[in-house]
Amino acid sequence: MSLTSHLMVAGGNDPSAEWSRDEGHCELLGPQRTSTQAVRQSARLTKFHVPEVVFGPGSLTELGHCALRLGGRRPFLVTDAGLMEAGWVDEAVGHLRRAGLRPVVWGDVTPNPKDHEVQAGFERYAASGCDVIVGVGGGSVIDAAKGVAILSGNGGHVLDYEGVDQVVQPIPPTVMVPSTSGSGADVSQFAVITDTTEHVKITIVSRTLVPEISVIDPRLLTTMPDWLNAATGLDALTHAIEAFVSRAHNPLTDNHALHAVELITANLVRTQVAPRDFGARLAMAQAALEAGMAFTNAILGATHAMSHQVGGLLDAPHGVVNGVLLPHVIRFNAEAWPERFVALGAAAGLPVSGVPAREVAEQLADLVRALADDVGVPKGLASLGVAERDVPALARTTLKDACMATNPRDVDVRDMETLFREAL
């Protein structure tokens, strides 16, 4: 399903077109002999695509069974040095072997996975005779694993698949095991890869990239360093907020987005000060899952489009950049559609009864900034290395990002430049 058709299904380009509008005044039709037009004329349609999810402490023990059910005999396990050092790869390999499988481990992935890393991974995959692809790690690892899968089924270079629905051939089955509470890559139709020549991130969007199975074991979250815990938690919060105000939102995505906001604002700081707190970790694992399910179906907006460009330029942590940008984008989008932010404010614990919608949105932006302060995220992009001279190029490339299609407010290059300068 293309992003264009996704928008048509979800209500066109009018962000005020609510799912329930006028439906209370319509009747459902019986069997029809001719076209579907009459059947669909009174209702919007949506699709909600998610993997099978195995969730809970100890779920990593199911990894071998998951790969086996997908026809695996020689899984290709993609990971990184941090996961190997923490011991999670050894455990995962053990579970795969106990199921009678013969895994091959490839761990040469760095943060913000690079085009040449994906190429190297694919060459290793092809030479090893592997089948099912398993990703054990954060969003970078999972995106790299998706990149390997794309090349395995479609050939060429991973940058050839930038944009929406460019991956047209089937890819190998994938099982993803997230080690962070934020990227949502384990349930999403997205892969974000760094173009090391142009120093930008490209976004690949395709339903084929939604993994077959996501194995979410909150134990893996306990070995994240504090900065990564903060970054991924803010990434999940950004997913939830942007999905809720997206042009392509619907009731299925809305419920998950709101619950994710509630869980993150109540638990992220707790995971920073008490990394092994059972309840907080379980809540953040669920929040990342629900935010991921929301954004992969509703898509995102300007925060992510901007963040991708900064990440490509500086190889900066994606979630940290989101944490800096999100309050500015909330204020910007609320000028066009303030009412949509009231439910988000309520989910975040703000008093909203009798409060004007624009004021709620402003308070939500302040709350996000305060949360970013609490977990140690810088206040501005300049501290990450972005300079005034970078703004025009960042603004131009942001407008080309696939995430801009569903931002609730129309944006031009001047708007982008203003937002980037405000965030410096």
C-alpha positions as CSV (number, residue, x, y, z in Angstrom):
1,M,0.0,0.0,0.0
2,S,1.6,3.3,-1.1
3,L,1.9,6.3,1.2
4,T,-0.4,8.1,-1.2
5,S,-3.1,5.5,-0.9
6,H,-2.5,5.3,2.8
7,L,-3.3,9.0,3.1
8,M,-6.5,8.5,0.9
9,V,-7.6,5.6,3.2
10,A,-6.9,7.6,6.3
11,G,-8.8,10.7,5.3
12,G,-7.0,12.6,2.6
13,N,-4.9,15.7,3.3
14,D,-7.4,17.3,5.7
15,P,-6.1,16.7,9.2
16,S,-9.4,17.7,10.7
17,A,-11.2,14.9,8.9
18,E,-12.0,12.6,11.9
19,W,-12.7,8.9,11.6
20,S,-16.2,9.2,13.1
21,R,-17.3,12.3,11.2
22,D,-20.8,11.7,9.8
23,E,-20.7,8.0,10.4
24,G,-23.3,8.2,13.1
25,H,-25.7,9.3,10.4
26,C,-25.1,6.5,8.0
27,E,-26.3,2.9,7.7
28,L,-24.2,-0.1,6.8
29,L,-25.1,-1.6,3.5
30,G,-25.9,-5.2,2.8
31,P,-24.4,-7.4,0.0
32,Q,-23.6,-5.4,-3.2
33,R,-23.6,-6.8,-6.8
34,T,-21.4,-4.1,-8.4
35,S,-18.4,-2.0,-7.4
36,T,-17.1,-1.3,-4.0
37,Q,-17.8,2.4,-4.3
38,A,-21.2,2.2,-2.7
39,V,-19.9,0.1,0.1
40,R,-17.1,2.5,0.9
41,Q,-18.8,5.8,0.3
42,S,-19.9,6.3,4.0
43,A,-16.8,5.1,5.8
44,R,-13.0,5.5,5.8
45,L,-10.9,2.4,5.7
46,T,-7.6,1.6,7.3
47,K,-5.0,-1.1,7.4
48,F,-3.1,-2.0,10.6
49,H,0.0,-4.1,9.9
50,V,2.1,-5.5,12.8
51,P,4.2,-8.6,13.3
52,E,3.5,-11.5,15.6
53,V,4.8,-10.3,19.0
54,V,6.3,-12.4,21.8
55,F,6.5,-10.2,24.8
56,G,7.8,-10.5,28.4
57,P,10.8,-11.2,30.6
58,G,12.5,-14.4,29.3
59,S,10.9,-14.3,25.9
60,L,14.4,-14.5,24.3
61,T,14.2,-18.2,25.1
62,E,11.6,-18.5,22.3
63,L,14.0,-17.2,19.6
64,G,15.0,-20.6,18.3
65,H,11.4,-21.7,18.0
66,C,10.5,-18.5,16.2
67,A,13.3,-18.9,13.6
68,L,12.4,-22.5,13.1
69,R,8.7,-21.8,12.5
70,L,9.8,-19.4,9.7
71,G,11.7,-22.2,8.0
72,G,15.1,-21.3,9.4
73,R,18.0,-23.7,9.3
74,R,20.9,-21.3,9.2
75,P,19.9,-18.0,10.7
76,F,21.9,-14.9,9.9
77,L,22.1,-13.0,13.2
78,V,22.8,-9.3,12.9
79,T,24.0,-7.4,16.0
80,D,26.7,-5.0,17.2
81,A,29.7,-5.0,19.5
82,G,27.8,-3.7,22.5
83,L,25.3,-6.5,22.5
84,M,28.1,-9.1,22.1
85,E,29.9,-7.6,25.1
86,A,26.8,-7.5,27.2
87,G,26.3,-11.3,26.7
88,W,23.0,-11.1,24.9
89,V,24.3,-12.5,21.6
90,D,25.8,-15.6,23.3
91,E,22.4,-16.2,24.9
92,A,20.6,-15.7,21.6
93,V,23.0,-18.0,19.8
94,G,22.4,-20.6,22.5
95,H,18.7,-20.6,22.0
96,L,19.0,-20.9,18.3
97,R,21.4,-23.9,18.6
98,R,19.1,-25.6,21.1
99,A,16.4,-25.5,18.4
100,G,18.8,-27.4,16.0
101,L,19.8,-24.3,14.0
102,R,23.3,-23.3,12.9
103,P,23.5,-19.5,13.2
104,V,26.0,-17.2,11.6
105,V,26.8,-14.0,13.6
106,W,27.6,-10.7,11.9
107,G,28.2,-7.8,14.2
108,D,29.8,-5.0,12.2
109,V,27.0,-2.5,12.6
110,T,27.6,1.0,14.0
111,P,25.0,3.6,15.2
112,N,23.1,5.1,12.3
113,P,23.9,2.2,10.0
114,K,25.9,3.1,6.9
115,D,25.2,2.1,3.3
116,H,28.6,0.3,3.1
117,E,27.8,-1.7,6.3
118,V,24.6,-3.0,4.8
119,Q,26.5,-4.0,1.6
120,A,29.1,-5.8,3.7
121,G,26.4,-7.6,5.7
122,F,24.6,-8.7,2.5
123,E,27.8,-10.1,1.0
124,R,28.4,-12.1,4.2
125,Y,24.8,-13.3,4.2
126,A,25.0,-14.4,0.6
127,A,28.3,-16.2,1.1
128,S,27.2,-18.0,4.2
129,G,24.1,-19.7,2.7
130,C,21.8,-18.3,5.4
131,D,18.0,-18.1,5.3
132,V,16.1,-16.4,8.1
133,I,17.5,-13.0,9.2
134,V,17.6,-12.3,13.0
135,G,18.3,-8.8,14.4
136,V,19.4,-8.6,18.0
137,G,20.0,-5.0,19.0
138,G,18.6,-1.5,18.8
139,G,17.2,0.4,15.9
140,S,20.5,0.6,14.0
141,V,21.0,-3.1,14.1
142,I,17.4,-3.8,13.1
143,D,17.6,-1.3,10.2
144,A,20.8,-2.9,9.0
145,A,19.2,-6.3,9.2
146,K,16.3,-5.0,7.1
147,G,18.8,-3.6,4.6
148,V,20.5,-7.0,4.2
149,A,17.1,-8.5,3.7
150,I,16.2,-5.9,1.0
151,L,19.4,-6.7,-1.0
152,S,18.9,-10.4,-0.6
153,G,15.5,-10.3,-2.2
154,N,15.9,-7.4,-4.6
155,G,19.6,-6.8,-5.5
156,G,21.2,-3.5,-6.3
157,H,22.4,-1.0,-3.7
158,V,20.4,-0.2,-0.5
159,L,20.2,3.5,-1.4
160,D,18.2,2.5,-4.6
161,Y,15.2,1.8,-2.4
162,E,14.8,5.3,-0.8
163,G,11.2,6.4,-0.6
164,V,7.8,4.5,-0.4
165,D,7.1,1.1,-1.9
166,Q,10.4,0.8,-3.8
167,V,11.0,-2.7,-2.4
168,V,8.9,-4.8,-4.8
169,Q,10.3,-8.3,-4.4
170,P,9.8,-10.5,-1.4
171,I,12.6,-10.5,1.3
172,P,13.7,-13.3,3.6
173,P,11.8,-13.9,6.8
174,T,12.9,-11.7,9.7
175,V,12.8,-12.0,13.5
176,M,13.8,-9.0,15.5
177,V,14.8,-8.7,19.1
178,P,15.0,-5.1,20.3
179,S,17.5,-4.2,23.0
180,T,16.2,-0.6,23.5
181,S,12.9,0.9,24.5
182,G,12.3,3.3,21.7
183,S,13.2,2.7,18.1
184,G,10.1,0.7,17.1
185,A,12.1,-0.8,14.2
186,D,11.1,-4.3,15.4
187,V,7.5,-3.7,14.4
188,S,7.8,-1.0,11.7
189,Q,7.8,-0.8,7.9
190,F,10.7,1.7,8.0
191,A,14.4,1.3,7.6
192,V,16.7,4.4,7.9
193,I,20.2,4.1,6.3
194,T,23.0,6.7,6.2
195,D,24.2,7.7,2.7
196,T,27.9,8.3,3.5
197,T,28.5,10.1,0.2
198,E,25.8,12.8,0.6
199,H,25.9,12.7,4.5
200,V,22.2,12.3,4.7
201,K,19.9,9.6,6.0
202,I,17.5,8.0,3.6
203,T,14.2,6.5,4.6
204,I,12.9,3.3,3.1
205,V,9.2,2.6,3.6
206,S,7.7,-0.7,2.6
207,R,5.2,-3.1,4.0
208,T,7.7,-5.9,3.2
209,L,9.9,-4.5,6.0
210,V,7.5,-5.3,8.8
211,P,9.2,-8.3,10.5
212,E,7.4,-11.6,10.8
213,I,8.1,-11.8,14.5
214,S,9.2,-9.4,17.2
215,V,10.6,-10.9,20.4
216,I,10.5,-8.3,23.1
217,D,12.4,-9.3,26.3
218,P,12.6,-6.4,28.8
219,R,15.7,-8.0,30.3
220,L,17.7,-6.7,27.3
221,L,16.9,-3.1,28.3
222,T,18.8,-3.3,31.5
223,T,22.3,-3.1,29.9
224,M,21.6,0.1,27.9
225,P,23.9,3.0,28.9
226,D,22.0,5.9,30.4
227,W,22.4,8.1,27.3
228,L,20.9,5.4,25.1
229,N,18.1,4.8,27.5
230,A,17.2,8.5,27.4
231,A,17.6,8.8,23.6
232,T,15.4,5.8,22.8
233,G,12.8,6.7,25.4
234,L,12.4,10.2,23.8
235,D,12.4,8.5,20.4
236,A,9.4,6.4,21.4
237,L,7.7,9.5,22.8
238,T,8.2,11.3,19.5
239,H,6.8,8.3,17.6
240,A,3.6,8.4,19.8
241,I,3.0,12.1,19.5
242,E,3.8,12.3,15.8
243,A,1.6,9.3,15.0
244,F,-1.3,10.8,17.0
245,V,-1.3,14.1,15.1
246,S,-0.4,12.5,11.7
247,R,-2.7,13.0,8.7
248,A,-2.9,9.3,8.5
249,H,-4.0,8.6,12.1
250,N,-7.0,6.4,12.9
251,P,-8.6,4.9,16.0
252,L,-6.3,1.9,16.0
253,T,-3.2,4.0,16.0
254,D,-4.6,6.6,18.3
255,N,-5.2,4.2,21.2
256,H,-1.7,2.8,21.1
257,A,-0.1,6.3,20.7
258,L,-2.0,7.7,23.7
259,H,-1.1,4.8,26.0
260,A,2.5,5.0,24.9
261,V,2.6,8.7,25.9
262,E,1.1,7.8,29.3
263,L,3.6,5.0,29.9
264,I,6.7,7.0,28.8
265,T,6.0,10.2,30.7
266,A,5.4,8.1,33.9
267,N,8.3,5.7,33.6
268,L,11.3,7.0,31.6
269,V,12.9,8.9,34.4
270,R,12.4,5.9,36.7
271,T,14.4,3.7,34.3
272,Q,17.3,6.2,34.4
273,V,17.6,6.1,38.2
274,A,16.6,2.4,38.7
275,P,17.7,0.5,35.6
276,R,16.5,-2.9,36.9
277,D,13.1,-1.7,38.2
278,F,10.8,-4.4,36.9
279,G,7.6,-2.4,36.5
280,A,9.3,0.6,34.9
281,R,11.2,-1.5,32.4
282,L,8.1,-3.5,31.5
283,A,6.2,-0.3,31.0
284,M,8.9,1.2,28.7
285,A,9.1,-2.0,26.7
286,Q,5.3,-1.9,26.1
287,A,5.5,1.8,25.4
288,A,8.1,1.3,22.7
289,L,6.0,-1.5,21.2
290,E,2.8,0.5,21.2
291,A,4.4,3.7,19.8
292,G,6.0,1.5,17.1
293,M,2.7,0.0,16.2
294,A,1.2,3.5,16.0
295,F,3.8,5.1,13.9
296,T,4.3,2.3,11.4
297,N,0.7,2.6,10.5
298,A,0.1,6.3,10.9
299,I,3.6,7.4,9.8
300,L,5.3,10.4,11.4
301,G,6.0,14.0,10.8
302,A,8.4,17.0,10.7
303,T,10.4,16.0,13.9
304,H,11.6,12.8,12.3
305,A,12.1,14.3,8.9
306,M,14.4,16.9,10.5
307,S,16.1,14.5,12.8
308,H,17.0,12.2,9.9
309,Q,18.9,15.1,8.3
310,V,20.8,16.0,11.4
311,G,21.7,12.4,12.0
312,G,23.0,12.0,8.5
313,L,25.1,15.2,8.7
314,L,26.6,14.5,12.1
315,D,26.1,10.8,12.9
316,A,24.3,12.1,16.0
317,P,22.1,9.9,18.2
318,H,18.6,9.9,16.6
319,G,16.6,10.0,19.8
320,V,18.7,12.8,21.3
321,V,18.0,14.9,18.2
322,N,14.3,14.1,18.5
323,G,14.3,15.2,22.1
324,V,15.7,18.6,21.1
325,L,13.4,19.1,18.1
326,L,10.1,17.8,19.3
327,P,9.0,20.7,21.5
328,H,9.6,23.1,18.6
329,V,7.6,21.0,16.2
330,I,4.7,20.6,18.7
331,R,4.4,24.4,18.9
332,F,4.6,24.8,15.2
333,N,2.0,22.1,14.3
334,A,-0.3,23.3,17.1
335,E,-0.8,26.6,15.3
336,A,-2.6,24.7,12.6
337,W,-4.4,22.0,14.7
338,P,-4.3,22.7,18.5
339,E,-7.3,20.6,19.3
340,R,-5.4,17.4,18.4
341,F,-2.9,18.0,21.3
342,V,-5.5,18.0,24.1
343,A,-5.7,14.2,24.3
344,L,-2.0,14.0,24.2
345,G,-1.7,16.5,27.1
346,A,-4.2,14.5,29.1
347,A,-2.3,11.3,28.4
348,A,0.9,13.0,29.7
349,G,-0.9,13.9,32.9
350,L,-1.6,17.6,32.2
351,P,-4.8,19.2,33.4
352,V,-6.9,19.9,30.3
353,S,-10.4,20.5,31.4
354,G,-11.4,24.1,30.5
355,V,-7.9,24.8,29.2
356,P,-7.7,26.3,25.7
357,A,-6.2,23.8,23.2
358,R,-3.3,26.0,22.2
359,E,-2.3,26.4,25.9
360,V,-2.4,22.6,26.4
361,A,-0.1,22.2,23.4
362,E,2.3,24.8,24.8
363,Q,2.3,23.0,28.1
364,L,2.9,19.7,26.4
365,A,5.9,21.1,24.6
366,D,7.2,22.4,27.9
367,L,6.7,19.0,29.5
368,V,8.6,17.3,26.7
369,R,11.5,19.8,27.2
370,A,11.4,19.2,31.0
371,L,11.6,15.4,30.5
372,A,14.5,15.9,28.1
373,D,16.2,17.9,30.8
374,D,15.6,15.3,33.4
375,V,17.3,12.6,31.3
376,G,20.2,14.8,30.3
377,V,19.4,15.7,26.7
378,P,21.0,19.0,25.4
379,K,18.8,22.0,24.9
380,G,19.9,22.9,21.4
381,L,21.3,21.4,18.2
382,A,24.3,23.7,18.4
383,S,25.6,21.6,21.3
384,L,25.5,18.6,19.0
385,G,27.5,20.3,16.3
386,V,24.9,21.9,14.0
387,A,25.9,25.4,12.8
388,E,23.9,28.2,11.3
389,R,25.6,27.6,8.0
390,D,24.1,24.0,7.9
391,V,20.5,25.3,8.2
392,P,19.7,25.9,4.5
393,A,20.8,22.5,3.4
394,L,19.1,20.7,6.3
395,A,15.9,22.5,5.5
396,R,16.0,21.5,1.8
397,T,16.7,17.9,2.4
398,T,14.1,17.7,5.2
399,L,11.3,18.5,2.7
400,K,12.3,15.4,0.7
401,D,11.9,13.0,3.6
402,A,9.0,10.6,3.4
403,C,7.9,11.5,6.9
404,M,6.9,15.0,5.8
405,A,3.9,13.6,3.8
406,T,1.9,13.0,7.0
407,N,2.9,16.1,9.0
408,P,-0.4,17.8,10.1
409,R,0.7,21.2,8.9
410,D,1.9,22.1,5.4
411,V,5.6,23.2,5.5
412,D,7.8,25.1,3.1
413,V,11.6,25.7,3.2
414,R,11.2,28.9,5.1
415,D,9.3,27.1,7.8
416,M,12.0,24.5,8.0
417,E,14.8,27.0,8.3
418,T,12.9,28.8,11.1
419,L,12.4,25.6,13.0
420,F,16.0,24.6,12.7
421,R,17.2,28.1,13.8
422,E,14.8,28.0,16.8
423,A,16.2,24.6,17.8
424,L,19.9,25.7,17.6
